[in-house]
Amino acid sequence: MERHIIKGFKSFEVSECLVKSAKTPTRVCVIYRTTRTKNKTKYEETKVLKFMEEFEKYLDDVVEKFGAPMICGDFNFHVENKNDQNAKKFIALYESKGFQQHVDEGTHNSGGILDLILTLRSGSDALPLKDVIVESNTGTTSDHHLVYADIPNHLQPHSSQKKAFATKNVREFKKMDVNEFRHDLFCSLTTIQFTSVEQTIDIYQDNVKAILDLHAPLVTRNFKMRQSPWWNKSCKSAKVEVRKAQRKFYKDKSNSEAREIYNEKCIDKSIIINRARNLYFNEKLSSSKGNPKATYKVLNHLMDKEYGENKLPHCNDKTMLAENFKTFFDSKVKDIYSGIEKDSVQYKETNSDQYMQGHENLSKFAQFREVSVEELFDLAKDLSDKSCELDILPIWLFKSCLPELIGIIHFIVNKSLQTGIFPSELKTALIRPSLKKANLDSDVLGNYRPVSNIPYISK
């Protein structure tokens, strides 16, 4: 399940949640239209017109998104009133877009159907809702009633093994003897004559990989799926109790005692989970006292600022999604290049004489100074402790083997500076699409920027 807050609308608020399934997922869209105005008689009609315009745009957008849409929430239109002109316009709007409304009972203490559920009437994304029930006893102070509906959702079958573990191919570096690895690396690289940059890069990668396969071969391991660090046995027990009470209540929804027990278990679960979560983050903040970086990291996590960092558009075919991103980013880069080239040509045509007169006697930068072994060694030691998936060696092992590798790295760097050739192998980067802002729509490619991860040798 993934949630997303949609911004850009002034007349209503909307939050979306994608419920995944084996078949077409359901996109649950929760709407709230406010009716607060300083002068109701003067601005009500304007606000309704604004809502109609924005909601029409939203309906056009949501049907293009991945997942069968189910739009629900407080629309503040009395759709049961046949004489309400605004309600009639609203009904005509969603019906013209192919949507139908399912709630036919009053949803407010004062009467009136204000809370609605909209789904597509036909097509592959139509949702056949069942048993739409309006419950007046919500157990809260809200003046709106609770609306229930059964949604057909075919969950993907999975075993407990798949749920609990993830399988990965890894190298067990901790078990390898680093000194023996360094010895084999030294013996392999010192007997080779280097010629071109491209050939030397191939030698470096082939030899290092071959020796690495001897000392730390790839093995398949199962890893536990990531779980909230504050989740404990009490939280798990409370969740189990809620499930038991829920099953009993769903067998007979008219049983008031089962309903009451279910509500009590839900409240108990919320209290236990909130207590465990609060205790964990209180301890994290206390241990981060005096360390601003650690404190802000905890606060960003609490405020959900990291949400969306790794989100991607919804697509069943990952290969197609990667191709779409590649095409989109490639066109953006080409547009930037063409813009720079166009501006450069225009500048030369209009300012060439003036530019040459002022820069005739300036010295030219024609070649690079050769980098010494000592300089390169210091630069390599100061590299960030971050690795890329394209790196053959993790950065800590690379730094440990610098005395053995510095010769070949020194040749690659200086030969590249002398010849002006940057090896094509080192131009390869791992591109990760990243949302520009966490609250942007994750299904729009224009909301992403490409983040390039390159091997440390390229740096």
C-alpha positions in Angstrom: 0.0 0.0 0.0 1.4 3.4 -1.0 0.0 6.8 -0.1 0.5 10.2 -1.8 -0.7 13.7 -1.0 -1.7 15.6 -4.2 -1.1 19.3 -4.1 -2.0 22.1 -6.6 -5.7 22.4 -5.9 -7.1 25.4 -3.9 -10.8 24.4 -3.7 -10.3 20.9 -2.2 -7.8 18.7 -0.5 -7.0 15.2 -1.8 -4.9 12.3 -0.7 -4.3 9.1 -2.7 -3.5 5.6 -1.6 -2.7 2.7 -4.0 -3.8 -0.7 -2.7 -1.9 -3.3 -4.7 -3.3 -6.6 -5.8 -2.7 -9.5 -8.2 -5.1 -7.9 -10.7 -5.8 -4.2 -11.3 -4.9 -2.3 -8.1 -7.3 0.1 -6.5 -6.4 3.8 -6.2 -8.4 5.2 -3.2 -8.7 9.0 -3.5 -9.9 10.8 -0.4 -11.5 14.3 -1.1 -12.4 17.1 1.3 -14.1 20.2 -0.1 -14.2 23.1 2.3 -17.1 25.5 2.4 -15.6 28.1 4.8 -15.9 31.6 3.5 -15.7 35.1 5.1 -18.8 36.2 3.1 -20.9 33.1 2.2 -23.4 34.8 0.0 -20.7 36.7 -2.0 -18.1 34.0 -2.5 -20.0 30.7 -2.4 -20.8 30.7 -6.1 -17.2 31.6 -7.0 -15.9 28.8 -4.8 -18.2 26.3 -6.4 -17.2 27.3 -9.9 -13.5 27.0 -8.9 -14.2 23.6 -7.5 -16.0 22.4 -10.6 -13.0 23.6 -12.8 -10.4 21.9 -10.6 -12.3 18.7 -9.9 -12.9 18.3 -13.7 -9.1 18.5 -14.2 -8.6 16.1 -11.4 -11.0 13.5 -12.8 -9.2 13.7 -16.2 -5.9 13.2 -14.5 -6.9 10.3 -12.1 -8.4 8.1 -14.9 -4.9 8.2 -16.6 -3.1 7.0 -13.5 -2.3 3.4 -12.7 -5.1 1.6 -10.7 -8.9 1.6 -10.7 -10.0 4.9 -9.1 -12.4 5.0 -6.1 -13.0 8.7 -5.1 -14.6 9.2 -1.7 -14.9 11.8 0.9 -16.8 14.9 2.1 -17.9 16.9 -1.0 -20.4 19.1 0.9 -23.0 18.9 -1.9 -26.6 17.8 -1.0 -26.9 15.4 -3.9 -30.2 14.1 -2.6 -31.8 17.5 -3.1 -33.1 17.6 -6.7 -33.6 21.4 -6.5 -30.0 22.2 -5.5 -28.5 23.7 -8.7 -24.9 23.2 -7.5 -25.5 19.6 -6.7 -27.1 19.0 -10.1 -24.0 20.6 -11.8 -21.7 18.4 -9.7 -23.7 15.2 -10.6 -23.6 16.1 -14.3 -19.9 16.7 -14.0 -18.9 13.3 -12.6 -21.4 11.5 -14.8 -20.0 13.1 -17.9 -16.6 11.7 -17.0 -18.0 8.2 -16.7 -18.3 8.0 -12.9 -21.2 6.8 -10.7 -22.1 7.5 -7.1 -22.9 4.6 -4.6 -24.1 6.2 -1.3 -27.9 6.5 -1.1 -28.4 7.1 2.6 -27.9 10.3 4.7 -24.4 10.7 6.0 -24.8 13.7 8.3 -26.4 14.3 11.7 -28.6 17.0 10.1 -29.5 14.9 7.2 -28.3 14.9 3.6 -25.9 12.9 1.5 -22.6 14.8 1.7 -20.1 11.9 1.9 -19.9 10.1 -1.5 -18.1 7.2 -3.2 -17.4 7.6 -6.9 -16.2 4.8 -9.2 -16.1 4.4 -13.0 -19.3 3.0 -14.4 -17.7 0.7 -17.0 -14.3 -0.3 -18.4 -11.4 -2.3 -17.1 -11.0 0.1 -14.1 -14.6 -0.2 -13.0 -15.0 -1.3 -9.4 -18.1 -3.4 -8.5 -18.7 -2.2 -4.9 -20.9 -4.3 -2.6 -22.7 -3.7 0.6 -22.4 0.0 0.9 -23.5 0.7 4.5 -23.9 4.0 6.4 -23.1 3.7 10.1 -24.3 6.6 12.3 -22.6 5.4 15.5 -18.9 6.2 14.7 -17.6 6.3 18.3 -16.2 9.8 17.6 -17.4 13.4 18.0 -17.7 13.8 14.2 -21.1 15.0 12.9 -20.6 12.8 9.8 -21.5 9.2 9.6 -19.1 6.3 8.7 -19.6 4.7 5.2 -18.6 1.1 4.7 -18.1 -0.6 1.4 -16.7 -4.0 0.2 -14.1 -3.6 -2.5 -13.1 -6.7 -4.6 -9.3 -6.9 -4.2 -7.4 -10.0 -5.3 -4.3 -10.0 -3.1 -1.2 -11.5 -4.5 -0.6 -15.0 -3.0 2.7 -15.2 -1.2 4.3 -17.6 1.3 5.6 -16.6 4.7 9.1 -17.2 3.4 8.8 -14.5 0.7 7.2 -12.2 3.2 9.9 -12.5 5.8 13.0 -12.8 3.6 14.7 -11.3 0.5 17.2 -13.3 -1.5 20.4 -11.6 -2.7 23.7 -12.5 -4.2 26.5 -11.1 -2.1 30.3 -11.4 -1.4 31.2 -12.3 2.2 34.1 -9.8 2.5 34.3 -10.2 6.3 35.4 -13.9 5.9 38.2 -13.2 3.3 41.9 -12.7 4.3 42.7 -9.2 3.1 46.5 -9.7 3.3 46.3 -12.8 1.0 44.0 -10.8 -1.4 46.5 -7.9 -1.5 49.4 -10.4 -2.2 47.6 -12.0 -5.1 46.6 -8.5 -6.4 50.3 -7.4 -6.3 51.5 -10.5 -8.1 48.9 -10.1 -10.8 49.3 -6.4 -11.6 53.1 -5.9 -11.4 53.8 -8.3 -14.3 51.6 -6.5 -16.8 52.7 -3.8 -19.3 50.2 -1.0 -19.7 49.7 0.7 -23.1 46.4 2.5 -23.8 43.9 3.8 -21.3 41.0 1.6 -22.5 43.2 -1.5 -22.4 44.5 -0.7 -18.9 40.9 -0.2 -17.6 40.0 -3.7 -18.9 43.1 -5.2 -17.3 42.3 -3.6 -14.0 38.6 -4.8 -13.9 39.3 -8.3 -15.2 42.2 -9.0 -12.9 40.5 -7.6 -9.8 37.3 -9.5 -10.5 39.2 -12.8 -11.1 41.1 -12.5 -7.8 38.0 -11.4 -6.0 36.1 -14.5 -7.2 38.8 -16.7 -5.6 38.8 -15.0 -2.2 35.1 -13.9 -1.9 33.0 -15.7 -4.5 29.3 -14.7 -4.9 27.0 -16.6 -2.6 23.2 -16.5 -2.3 21.9 -15.4 1.1 18.4 -14.7 2.6 17.9 -11.4 4.4 15.1 -10.5 6.8 12.8 -7.8 5.4 13.2 -4.4 7.0 10.8 -3.9 9.9 10.1 -0.8 12.0 12.8 -0.7 14.7 10.2 0.1 17.4 8.0 -2.9 16.6 8.1 -5.3 19.5 6.2 -8.4 20.8 3.6 -6.3 22.5 2.7 -4.6 19.2 2.6 -8.0 17.4 0.3 -9.5 20.1 -2.0 -6.4 20.0 -2.3 -6.8 16.2 -3.1 -10.5 16.5 -5.9 -9.7 19.0 -7.4 -7.2 16.6 -7.4 -9.7 13.8 -9.2 -12.3 16.0 -11.9 -9.7 17.1 -12.2 -8.5 13.5 -12.9 -12.0 12.2 -15.6 -12.6 14.8 -17.2 -9.2 14.0 -17.2 -9.8 10.3 -19.0 -13.1 10.7 -22.0 -11.4 12.2 -22.0 -7.6 11.8 -25.3 -7.3 13.6 -23.6 -8.6 16.8 -23.2 -5.5 19.0 -21.0 -7.2 21.5 -18.6 -8.4 18.9 -18.5 -4.8 17.5 -17.7 -3.4 20.9 -14.9 -5.9 21.5 -13.5 -5.2 18.1 -13.5 -1.4 18.8 -11.8 -1.9 22.2 -9.1 -4.1 20.6 -8.5 -1.4 18.0 -8.1 1.3 20.6 -5.8 -1.0 22.7 -3.6 -1.7 19.6 -3.3 2.0 18.8 -2.3 2.8 22.4 0.3 0.0 22.5 1.8 0.9 19.1 2.0 4.6 19.9 3.6 4.0 23.2 6.3 1.8 21.7 6.9 4.3 18.9 7.1 7.3 21.2 9.4 5.5 23.6 11.8 4.5 20.7 12.0 8.0 19.3 12.3 9.7 22.7 15.4 7.5 23.3 16.7 8.3 19.8 16.4 12.1 20.5 17.9 11.8 23.9 20.9 9.9 22.6 21.3 12.5 19.8 21.5 15.4 22.2 24.4 17.7 21.3 24.6 16.2 17.7 22.5 18.4 15.3 23.0 16.1 12.3 21.7 13.1 14.2 18.8 15.1 15.7 17.7 16.4 12.3 17.9 12.9 10.8 15.4 11.7 13.5 13.2 14.8 13.0 13.1 14.3 9.2 12.1 10.7 9.7 9.3 11.7 12.1 8.0 14.4 9.7 8.1 12.0 6.8 10.4 14.2 4.8 12.2 11.1 3.5 8.9 9.8 2.0 9.0 9.7 -1.8 12.8 9.5 -2.0 12.7 6.1 -3.6 9.2 6.2 -5.1 8.7 5.3 -8.8 5.8 5.6 -11.2 3.4 2.7 -11.0 4.1 0.3 -13.8 3.8 -3.5 -14.0 6.7 -3.8 -16.5 9.9 -2.6 -14.9 11.8 -2.8 -18.2 9.3 -0.6 -19.9 9.5 1.9 -17.0 13.3 2.0 -17.2 13.0 2.6 -21.0 10.5 5.4 -20.4 12.9 7.1 -18.0 15.8 6.7 -20.3 13.9 8.3 -23.2 12.7 11.1 -21.0 16.1 12.0 -19.4 17.8 11.6 -22.8 15.5 14.1 -24.4 16.0 16.5 -21.5 19.8 16.3 -21.8 19.6 16.8 -25.6 17.4 19.9 -25.1 20.0 21.4 -22.7 22.8 20.7 -25.1 21.0 22.2 -28.1 20.1 25.3 -26.0 23.7 25.8 -25.0 25.0 25.3 -28.5 22.4 27.7 -29.9 23.3 30.4 -27.4 27.0 29.9 -28.0 26.6 30.3 -31.8 24.5 33.4 -31.4 27.0 34.9 -29.0 29.9 34.3 -31.4 28.0 35.8 -34.3 27.1 39.0 -32.4 30.2 39.5 -30.2 33.1 37.7 -32.0 35.1 40.8 -32.9 34.7 42.5 -29.5 35.6 39.2 -27.8 38.8 38.7 -29.8 40.0 42.2 -29.2 39.8 41.9 -25.5 41.3 38.4 -25.3 44.2 38.4 -27.8 47.0 38.4 -25.3 45.6 36.0 -22.7 47.5 32.8 -22.0 45.9 29.5 -23.1 45.3 26.4 -21.1 46.7 23.8 -23.4 47.7 20.8 -21.2 47.4 19.3 -17.7 50.3 18.9 -15.3 51.1 15.3 -14.5 49.7 14.0 -11.2 52.3 12.6 -8.8 51.9 9.2 -7.0 51.8 11.0 -3.6 49.0 13.4 -4.8 46.9 10.6 -6.2 47.4 8.5 -3.0 46.2 11.4 -0.8 43.2 12.0 -3.1 42.2 8.3 -3.0 42.5 8.2 0.8 40.2 11.2 1.1 37.4 9.7 -1.1 34.0 9.5 0.5 33.1 6.2 2.1 30.3 5.6 -0.4 30.3 3.0 -3.0 28.4 2.4 -6.3 26.9 -0.9 -7.4 29.2 -0.6 -10.4 32.4 -0.6 -8.2 34.3 -3.9 -8.3 35.6 -3.4 -4.8 33.9 -1.7 -1.9 35.6 1.6 -1.0 37.0 0.3 2.3 38.8 -2.6 0.5 40.0 -0.3 -2.3 41.6 2.0 0.3 43.2 -1.0 2.1 44.7 -2.1 -1.3 45.9 1.3 -2.4 49.7 0.4 -2.2 49.0 -2.4 -4.7 46.6 -0.5 -6.9 48.2 2.9 -7.0 50.5 2.1 -9.9 47.7 1.1 -12.4 45.5 4.0 -11.1 48.4 6.4 -11.6 48.8 5.3 -15.2 45.1 5.6 -16.0 44.8 9.1 -14.6 47.9 10.6 -16.2 47.4 8.8 -19.6 43.9 10.1 -19.7 45.1 13.7 -19.0 47.9 13.4 -21.6 45.7 12.0 -24.4 42.5 13.7 -23.6 40.7 10.4 -23.6 38.3 9.5 -20.8 37.7 5.7 -20.9 34.2 4.8 -22.1 34.0 2.2 -19.4 34.3 4.9 -16.8 31.5 6.9 -18.4 28.9 4.3 -17.4 26.7 5.5 -14.5 23.9 4.1 -12.5 20.9 6.5 -13.0 18.4 6.7 -10.2 15.2 8.7 -10.8 14.6 10.9 -7.7 11.4 13.0 -7.0 12.3 16.7 -6.9 9.9 17.1 -3.9 8.4 14.3 -1.8 4.8 15.7 -2.2 4.9 15.7 -6.1 2.9 13.2 -8.1 5.0 10.1 -8.5 3.3 9.1 -11.8 4.5 12.2 -13.7 8.0 11.8 -15.2 8.6 15.5 -15.3 8.6 15.5 -11.5 11.9 13.4 -11.4 15.5 14.4 -11.7 18.3 11.9 -12.7 20.8 11.2 -10.0 24.0 9.6 -11.4 26.1 7.2 -9.3 29.5 6.6 -10.8 32.4 4.3 -9.8 35.0 5.9 -7.5 37.7 5.4 -10.2 35.7 7.8 -12.4 36.0 10.5 -9.8 
